[in-house]
């Protein structure tokens, strides 16, 4: 029986009341402050001022705890809008925003199947928004948007962590490695790349995310138009 189906132990008259919601919220606070490495049943129990063994009545493994944490963050992702394009765009934006609030979320999405009630509610809303689209298009379209967002947020979070680790922001990186690229491009070995770097658009993270998402949604829209009767 999965953790979402398993009933919680009955309340006991003890100084520190406990339930899965309190456990999950404590784990999220630890992960937000200091990555997933800070999350263990022992550390969560200490944060709640209870013995570690008490947690095992509610959660059997750390993987179950991670599943519950992911589902709790999915409660923050509420796609909205009129029509499938607005809903998919809202889904992408809300998922990215959630990953920026909870960096560890980027490490867990796109891995184990996510089957919690908040996750299923999110998927229900998105699937319903594409109710007028043939399933052979709607299902891959949702998966494509999910894959795009997962890829972008993982890259963004990796860059953010690298910046903290090295102390180098994007501008400092450019100053450090720019001369090398200039010398390399001057050899003439990479003409297309040199032109793209010199003359192409220089988008910030938000602009790049939106541009890539629009390309994807335009493709989905063209596919829907092509297969519609």
N, C-alpha and C positions, 0 to 999 in steps of 0.2 A: 504494500500500500504506500503510495507516495505521500510526502510530508503534508501536502495540501488536503489530503483525504483523511489523514490520521488524526483522531480527536486529541485535544490537549488533556493533560492530567487534570483532575478536579482541583479546585482551589483548596489551599490548606491555610490554616490560621498561623502564618509565620510572619516574622517582622518584615520580610522583603517579598511582597507579592510578585508573581512572575507570570508571564505569558509569552507566546511567540512574538507578538508585536514588540514588546519591550526588548526582547533579546535581539531581534533584527535591527531595531533602531539603534541599540547600543553598538552593534557590529558595524553599522553604517557610519556612525560617528567615529569609530576607530579607523575605519578604512579611509574616510574623508580626511582625517588628520594625518595619517601616516601609511597609506597604501594597504593593499591586501595582506602584506607581510605582518601587519599589526593585528590581524584578525585570527584568533583561535578561540576555541570554546573556553579555555582557561582564562584568556585575557578578557573575553566578554563577561564571564562570570565575575571576575574581579571588578570590572567596571560597574556591574550591577550589585556588587557587594553580597554575592551569594557563593556557595560552594560549587565547584565545577560539576559535580555529580548531579546537581539539581537540573542542569541544562539538558541532560540526556533524556529526561522525561519528555522533553519538547522537541529536541533535535538530535538525531542519531549520529550525524557526521558533519564535518566541516563543509563537505560538498552540499549537503542539504541546506546548511546555513547560507552558502553562497547563492543557491537557487532562490531562497527566500529574499535575500538582499536584492538580487536582480529583479525579482517580481515587484518588490517594494518601489524600486526606482521606476519600473514600468508604469506604476500608478501615476507618476508625474508626466507621462507622455500621453497627452490627450489630443489626438488628431481632430481637426475640425475643418469646416469650410463647406462650400457649395460645389458639388461635383467632384469627380475622382481626382482631377488635377490638383485642386486646392487641398484636398484631404491628403494626398500623397506628399505634397509639398510641406504641409503642416506636420505630417509624421516625420519627415526628414529633419525639419528644423527643431522639433521638440526632442527628438532622439539626440541630436547633436548638442543641444543645450543641456540635456540631462548628463551627457558624458562630460561636458565641461564643468558641471557642478560636482560630479562624482567621477574623478579620473579613473578609478578602479573599474568602473562600469565598462570602459573600453576594453579591459582585459577579459571580461567575461561574456560580452555579447558575441553572437556568432559562433559560439562553441557548443556547449551542451544544449539539448532541446529545452526550450523555455515554455513551460506548460502551466505556470501559475495563473490564478484567476485574473490578476491585473493584466498580465501579458495576453491572455486569451481575450479579455475585453478590448484591448487595443487592436488586436487582429480582427475581432468581430467588427469594430467600427470601420476599419479600413476596407475589409472585404465587402461590407454592406455598401460602402461608397462606390464600389465598382460593380454593384449588382446588375447594372445594365450592360456590362461588358462580358463578352464570352469568356468562360472560365479558362479556355486555352490561352487567352491573352492576359486576363486579370491576375491569375496566380503567378506566372513568371514576372509580370510587371511589379507586383508587390515584392517579390524576392529580389528583383533587380535593384529597386530603391533601397531595400534593406542592405544589400551587399555594398552598394555605393556608399551609404552612410557609415557602415561599419569600417570600410576601408579608409574613408576620410578621417573619421574621428580617431582611429588608431594612429594614423600618421600625425595628426595634430597633437595628440597627447604625447606621442613619442618625442616630437619636436619640443614640446613644452618641458618635458622631463630633461631632455638633453640641454636645453637652455639653462635650467636650474643647475644641472651637474657641471656644466662647463663655464657658466657665467657669461656666455656669449649669446647675445640676441641676434636677430637676423641682420641688422645693420653692421654689427661687429663681425659677423661671419663674412659678409660681403667685403668689408675692408681687408680682412685677413686673406681671403682666397681670391678676391677679384683680380689682383695682379697676375696670379698664376693662370686664371682663365684668359686674361687678355693676351698673355704670351702664347698660350696654347692656340687660341683662335688665330693669332697672327701667323701661324704656320700654314694656314690654309687647308688643314686636314679636315676641318669640321665646318664647312661653309653654311650648311643649312642650320646647324645648331647655333652658330655665331649670329646669323641673321635673326633667328628666333629670340635669342637673348638680348640683342641690341635693339631690335625693332618691334618685338612682340609686346603685348600688354603686360603690365606689371600690376597684378591684382593682389589685394590683401586677402587674408584667409576667408573672410566673409564673402567677398566678391568671387573668389575662386570656387567656393562651395556652391554658391548660387548659380554660377555659369555652368558648372558640371551637372548640377541637378536639372537645369533647364534643358541641356542637351539630352539628358536621359528622358525627361518628360516629353520633349518634342518627339523623340523616337517612339515612345509608347503611344502618343497621340496619332502619329502617322500609321502605326500598326493597327490601332483600333479603327481608323478610317479605312484602311485597306481591307480589313476582314469583315467590316460591318456590311450587312445585306443592303 
